[in-house]
């Protein structure tokens, strides 16, 4: 926080050496400012100055420059006149009110990636000025890291400044993985990661991990870290589709005649085995089709771009993942 200062001349009038001790108030001074105070007395007098709450930085005999400290409150200036005839006047006192306008925008603002936070100006001021001159309201929206400051001025033209550090934080990492299928006694431990200090699962659990079992269900978790940053993830546990049921669902024939119905060798539920591969052979053992991994493009009954004739063909479906390959026949009917 930095305080501006200025120089002001204020004159304390002393009419004669016979003046009794007196006290008056002079205008408010700003903390951290330099102010000049002076007196009028007899010619060739020497003036003895005493200041509380500030430091005399220049002494011109009948006037002084005072650097006021940052402490606020009521302080005093005292001056004693010594004439050239070795006469000394009673001390003359003046009270000075030192003030600093109050301003506060906090110390640290934490901003989550992709979010914004609002800095609110609080204090006693007549005018204010942010580091960004385009901001003219008493609130300041921030979304990135850096330093934000505001400078204020009160009715006595005293100036003060406050600053706040803006820190940007990444969102907590949370990844429950791909959707999964559980069969029989299978179970899966879902881990929301170690970036959070608070976990809110759709199940009501509040720990970092939960264990789920067979049964179609959607699970979600919200993870919050120490800065209030939040991430969210979900996972679907799918109904089990057993190996034997898949074997029963394999068709025995298809009709690639272009009518849009049963034109390809469709294997329902093969997506349950994402590493599956399919090969097809003719009756002489020539391989006429080999799929990509996952069988994402079904066989359309062609070989090297030409239609194969009506006949029976033999396939091998390798599901992998510990399952035995499945062999059988498929007929093309045209």
Backbone torsions as a table, in degrees:
resi	resn	phi	psi	omega
1	UNK	NA	129.3	-177.7
2	UNK	-119.4	137.9	-177.9
3	UNK	-114.1	125.9	176.0
4	UNK	-73.3	157.1	178.1
5	UNK	-135.2	160.1	177.6
6	UNK	-144.9	174.9	179.1
7	UNK	-118.8	125.7	-179.6
8	UNK	-127.0	139.8	177.9
9	UNK	-102.4	124.3	178.3
10	UNK	-127.0	129.2	-176.0
11	UNK	-105.8	127.0	173.2
12	UNK	-98.4	117.7	-175.1
13	UNK	-87.6	122.9	173.3
14	UNK	-117.0	118.2	-170.9
15	UNK	-79.5	-34.6	-178.6
16	UNK	-161.6	169.0	178.8
17	UNK	-70.3	-15.1	-177.3
18	UNK	-88.9	2.3	-177.2
19	UNK	-65.8	133.5	177.2
20	UNK	-74.4	164.9	179.5
21	UNK	-56.2	132.8	-177.3
22	UNK	-137.1	166.6	177.2
23	UNK	-145.9	135.2	174.8
24	UNK	-142.0	167.9	177.9
25	UNK	-102.9	141.5	175.4
26	UNK	-110.8	166.6	-175.7
27	UNK	-56.9	154.7	178.4
28	UNK	-58.2	140.5	175.2
29	UNK	-114.6	151.3	-179.1
30	UNK	-89.0	136.7	176.9
31	UNK	-57.7	135.4	180.0
32	UNK	83.1	0.4	-178.3
33	UNK	-94.4	163.1	174.3
34	UNK	-107.4	124.3	-176.9
35	UNK	-126.9	140.1	178.8
36	UNK	-99.7	132.2	178.0
37	UNK	-124.2	139.5	-178.5
38	UNK	-141.9	164.3	178.0
39	UNK	-132.8	162.5	171.6
40	UNK	-119.2	127.6	-179.5
41	UNK	-140.4	-156.8	-179.8
42	UNK	-74.6	151.8	177.0
43	UNK	-58.0	142.9	175.2
44	UNK	67.2	15.0	176.1
45	UNK	-74.6	156.7	172.1
46	UNK	-111.6	133.7	-176.1
47	UNK	-110.4	130.6	-179.7
48	UNK	-105.6	118.1	-173.7
49	UNK	-107.5	144.3	172.4
50	UNK	-136.7	134.0	-178.2
51	UNK	-130.0	134.5	170.8
52	UNK	-107.9	142.2	177.9
53	UNK	81.5	1.5	-180.0
54	UNK	-151.6	-179.8	-177.7
55	UNK	-128.6	130.7	176.0
56	UNK	-76.0	114.4	-177.6
57	UNK	-98.1	-22.9	174.8
58	UNK	-146.0	135.5	-178.5
59	UNK	-122.4	115.0	-179.4
60	UNK	-103.4	18.1	-177.1
61	UNK	77.3	-70.6	-179.0
62	UNK	-88.9	2.1	174.9
63	UNK	-153.1	157.7	-179.9
64	UNK	-139.4	152.8	168.7
65	UNK	-103.4	125.9	-177.0
66	UNK	-113.3	127.0	171.0
67	UNK	-92.8	109.3	-179.4
68	UNK	-79.8	142.5	179.0
69	UNK	-74.4	-175.0	-178.3
70	UNK	-88.3	-7.3	178.0
71	UNK	-76.5	134.7	-179.9
72	UNK	-98.5	159.2	179.5
73	UNK	136.3	-165.1	-178.6
74	UNK	-97.6	128.8	179.4
75	UNK	-132.8	176.2	-172.2
76	UNK	-132.7	149.8	168.4
77	UNK	-118.7	129.7	177.4
78	UNK	-122.0	138.4	177.1
79	UNK	-134.3	138.6	177.0
80	UNK	-124.2	129.9	-178.6
81	UNK	-97.7	130.3	175.2
82	UNK	-115.9	117.5	-176.4
83	UNK	-81.4	168.2	178.8
84	UNK	-69.4	-11.4	178.5
85	UNK	-96.7	16.0	177.3
86	UNK	64.5	30.1	171.6
87	UNK	-99.1	142.8	-178.3
88	UNK	-120.7	129.4	178.8
89	UNK	-82.5	162.1	172.4
90	UNK	-64.4	152.9	178.4
91	UNK	-60.2	142.6	176.8
92	UNK	-114.4	124.8	-175.4
93	UNK	-112.4	142.8	170.4
94	UNK	-134.0	134.8	177.4
95	UNK	-90.8	143.3	-179.6
96	UNK	-127.8	128.2	176.7
97	UNK	-95.0	118.4	179.7
98	UNK	-100.9	128.9	-178.9
99	UNK	-136.7	155.9	171.2
100	UNK	-131.8	125.3	178.2
101	UNK	-62.9	136.0	-177.9
102	UNK	-77.5	132.7	175.9
103	UNK	-145.9	139.9	-178.9
104	UNK	-151.9	122.2	172.8
105	UNK	-123.9	17.5	177.7
106	UNK	92.0	-180.0	-179.6
107	UNK	-108.3	-48.1	-178.7
108	UNK	-137.5	135.7	173.5
109	UNK	-118.0	125.3	178.5
110	UNK	-98.0	125.5	-179.3
111	UNK	-118.6	130.6	176.5
112	UNK	-83.7	143.4	179.8
113	UNK	-53.0	131.0	179.7
114	UNK	82.8	2.1	-177.7
115	UNK	-120.6	176.5	175.8
116	UNK	-131.0	158.4	173.5
117	UNK	-131.2	155.3	-177.9
118	UNK	-110.3	124.8	173.0
119	UNK	-93.9	128.1	-176.3
120	UNK	-111.3	128.6	178.5
121	UNK	-78.6	128.3	178.1
122	UNK	-129.9	135.5	178.2
123	UNK	154.7	-174.5	176.9
124	UNK	-110.7	116.6	-172.6
125	UNK	-153.5	158.2	173.1
126	UNK	-99.7	-43.5	176.9
127	UNK	-134.7	161.4	177.4
128	UNK	-145.0	159.1	-179.2
129	UNK	-148.6	121.0	176.8
130	UNK	-85.5	164.3	176.2
131	UNK	-63.0	-27.2	174.9
132	UNK	-98.4	107.0	-174.7
133	UNK	-65.0	-14.5	178.9
134	UNK	-75.3	-15.6	178.8
135	UNK	-89.5	117.4	-176.7
136	UNK	-118.7	6.6	179.3
137	UNK	-103.1	171.0	179.8
138	UNK	-82.4	4.9	174.2
139	UNK	-121.9	150.0	-175.2
140	UNK	-135.4	118.7	-178.8
141	UNK	-89.0	129.7	179.0
142	UNK	-125.5	144.8	178.6
143	UNK	-133.9	-7.7	179.5
144	UNK	-132.5	167.7	-175.5
145	UNK	-78.4	159.9	-179.6
146	UNK	150.4	-162.4	178.9
147	UNK	-121.9	132.1	176.5
148	UNK	-116.8	133.7	176.2
149	UNK	-129.7	158.1	175.6
150	UNK	-137.0	141.9	179.1
151	UNK	-119.5	133.2	-178.6
152	UNK	-122.8	159.8	174.4
153	UNK	-134.5	136.7	-179.3
154	UNK	-99.0	-172.2	-176.4
155	UNK	-65.9	-19.6	178.6
156	UNK	-96.1	11.3	-179.7
157	UNK	64.9	21.5	172.3
158	UNK	-81.4	142.4	-173.1
159	UNK	-118.6	141.6	174.9
160	UNK	-143.9	158.7	-178.4
161	UNK	-138.8	144.5	174.2
162	UNK	-134.8	152.0	-179.9
163	UNK	-134.9	157.6	179.9
164	UNK	-136.6	142.1	177.5
165	UNK	-92.2	127.7	178.2
166	UNK	-102.6	120.7	-179.1
167	UNK	-110.9	131.1	-179.8
168	UNK	-100.4	132.4	-176.8
169	UNK	-123.5	137.3	173.6
170	UNK	-66.8	153.6	176.2
171	UNK	-72.3	149.2	176.6
172	UNK	-60.9	141.2	-180.0
173	UNK	-83.3	126.8	176.6
174	UNK	-142.3	126.9	-179.4
175	UNK	-145.8	108.7	-179.6
176	UNK	-84.1	-2.3	178.0
177	UNK	91.1	-177.8	179.6
178	UNK	-75.6	157.7	173.4
179	UNK	-54.5	144.8	-173.5
180	UNK	-133.6	155.8	176.9
181	UNK	-115.1	128.5	179.4
182	UNK	-115.7	136.2	-179.6
183	UNK	-125.7	148.1	174.6
184	UNK	58.3	-123.8	-178.3
185	UNK	-92.2	11.1	-179.8
186	UNK	-62.2	149.2	173.7
187	UNK	-143.5	165.2	-178.0
188	UNK	-140.5	132.5	175.3
189	UNK	-93.4	117.9	177.6
190	UNK	-93.8	124.6	-176.2
191	UNK	-115.9	121.0	-178.3
192	UNK	-87.2	4.7	176.3
193	UNK	87.5	165.2	-174.4
194	UNK	-98.9	12.6	-177.4
195	UNK	-82.0	-13.4	-172.9
196	UNK	-98.0	163.5	169.2
197	UNK	-115.7	-11.4	175.8
198	UNK	-136.9	135.1	-180.0
199	UNK	-127.6	131.2	178.8
200	UNK	-127.9	102.1	179.5
201	UNK	-88.0	155.9	176.0
202	UNK	-65.2	-17.2	178.5
203	UNK	-84.6	-8.7	-175.5
204	UNK	96.4	-9.7	178.5
205	UNK	-68.6	153.7	-178.4
206	UNK	-126.4	11.0	178.3
207	UNK	-92.1	175.2	-178.9
208	UNK	-70.0	-31.0	-177.0
209	UNK	-127.4	153.9	168.9
210	UNK	-137.1	158.4	177.7
211	UNK	-112.2	129.2	-179.3
212	UNK	-119.9	154.5	-177.8
213	UNK	-123.9	-173.9	-177.4
214	UNK	-57.7	146.9	178.9
215	UNK	129.2	130.2	-177.8
216	UNK	-64.5	124.0	-175.4
217	UNK	-163.3	146.9	173.6
218	UNK	-105.2	127.7	179.7
219	UNK	-116.2	140.7	178.4
220	UNK	-137.9	158.9	178.8
221	UNK	-146.8	142.1	173.1
222	UNK	-113.4	126.4	-176.0
223	UNK	-115.4	127.7	178.9
224	UNK	-120.8	139.5	178.9
225	UNK	-103.6	-172.9	-174.0
226	UNK	-69.3	-14.3	179.4
227	UNK	-97.5	2.8	-177.7
228	UNK	83.3	7.9	177.3
229	UNK	-77.9	141.1	-171.2
230	UNK	-130.6	138.4	172.4
231	UNK	-127.3	163.6	-172.5
232	UNK	-144.9	143.0	175.1
233	UNK	-151.1	157.4	179.3
234	UNK	-134.6	160.3	174.5
235	UNK	-147.3	143.2	176.9
236	UNK	-105.2	127.1	171.2
237	UNK	-95.9	120.2	-171.8
238	UNK	-93.7	156.4	174.3
239	UNK	-61.7	144.2	179.6
240	UNK	-72.6	134.2	173.2
241	UNK	-120.8	99.5	-170.8
242	UNK	-64.2	156.2	178.4
243	UNK	-55.7	-45.0	-177.4
244	UNK	-65.0	-37.5	178.5
245	UNK	-66.3	-36.6	177.5
246	UNK	-63.3	-44.4	-179.7
247	UNK	-57.5	-41.4	-178.1
248	UNK	-67.9	-24.0	-175.7
249	UNK	-85.7	-5.8	-177.8
250	UNK	-69.8	126.4	-179.4
251	UNK	-69.8	162.3	179.2
252	UNK	-105.1	-12.7	-179.6
253	UNK	-158.7	159.3	171.1
254	UNK	-148.7	161.8	-171.2
255	UNK	-124.7	84.4	-177.0
256	UNK	-77.4	68.7	-178.9
257	UNK	-105.9	5.5	175.4
258	UNK	80.7	13.3	179.9
259	UNK	-87.6	2.7	178.2
260	UNK	82.7	3.8	180.0
261	UNK	-125.7	121.3	176.9
262	UNK	57.0	40.3	-177.7
263	UNK	-85.9	-9.7	-176.6
264	UNK	-134.5	163.4	177.0
265	UNK	-82.1	87.2	-174.6
266	UNK	-88.2	130.1	176.5
267	UNK	-113.0	99.4	-179.3
268	UNK	-66.1	140.2	176.2
269	UNK	70.9	9.9	179.3
270	UNK	-67.4	-17.6	177.5
271	UNK	-63.7	-15.1	175.6
272	UNK	-66.3	-19.1	180.0
273	UNK	-121.6	85.0	-171.6
274	UNK	-65.4	-14.3	179.6
275	UNK	-99.6	9.3	-175.3
276	UNK	-64.8	148.6	173.8
277	UNK	-133.8	146.2	-177.3
278	UNK	-127.8	133.9	174.5
279	UNK	-124.7	144.7	179.0
280	UNK	-128.9	138.3	-178.0
281	UNK	-127.3	150.0	173.4
282	UNK	-85.8	-178.3	-173.2
283	UNK	-68.0	-13.4	178.1
284	UNK	-98.2	6.2	176.6
285	UNK	87.1	6.1	178.2
286	UNK	-79.0	130.3	178.8
287	UNK	-77.2	121.2	-178.0
288	UNK	-106.4	-6.5	-179.9
289	UNK	-159.3	137.8	170.6
290	UNK	-139.5	124.5	-174.9
291	UNK	-80.6	166.7	166.5
292	UNK	-78.6	172.7	179.7
293	UNK	-66.8	128.2	-179.8
294	UNK	97.3	-9.2	-179.9
295	UNK	52.4	50.9	-177.4
296	UNK	-76.0	-23.6	176.6
297	UNK	-118.4	106.7	-177.8
298	UNK	-64.7	157.2	178.2
299	UNK	-70.9	133.9	-178.5
300	UNK	-104.4	11.5	177.1
301	UNK	82.9	21.0	177.9
302	UNK	-117.2	164.6	175.2
303	UNK	-139.6	122.1	-176.0
304	UNK	52.9	36.7	176.3
305	UNK	83.7	-0.1	-179.4
306	UNK	-111.2	144.6	-179.9
307	UNK	-68.5	136.3	175.6
308	UNK	-89.4	150.4	-176.3
309	UNK	-75.1	166.2	173.5
310	UNK	-59.0	126.1	-178.7
311	UNK	-178.5	177.1	173.9
312	UNK	-98.8	136.6	179.0
313	UNK	-125.1	160.5	-172.5
314	UNK	-120.2	134.1	-176.0
315	UNK	-118.2	156.2	169.2
316	UNK	-129.4	119.5	178.7
317	UNK	-107.6	112.6	179.9
318	UNK	-102.6	99.5	-178.3
319	UNK	-75.2	-24.3	-177.0
320	UNK	63.7	-165.4	-179.3
321	UNK	65.0	28.6	178.2
322	UNK	88.5	1.5	179.6
323	UNK	-92.2	144.6	176.9
324	UNK	-68.5	140.9	174.6
325	UNK	-59.7	148.6	-178.6
326	UNK	-109.2	126.2	179.9
327	UNK	-116.2	145.2	179.2
328	UNK	-176.2	-172.5	-178.7
329	UNK	-121.2	149.8	176.9
330	UNK	-134.5	132.4	-177.7
331	UNK	-101.3	137.5	170.2
332	UNK	-95.5	126.5	178.0
333	UNK	-119.8	120.6	-179.5
334	UNK	-115.1	NA	NA
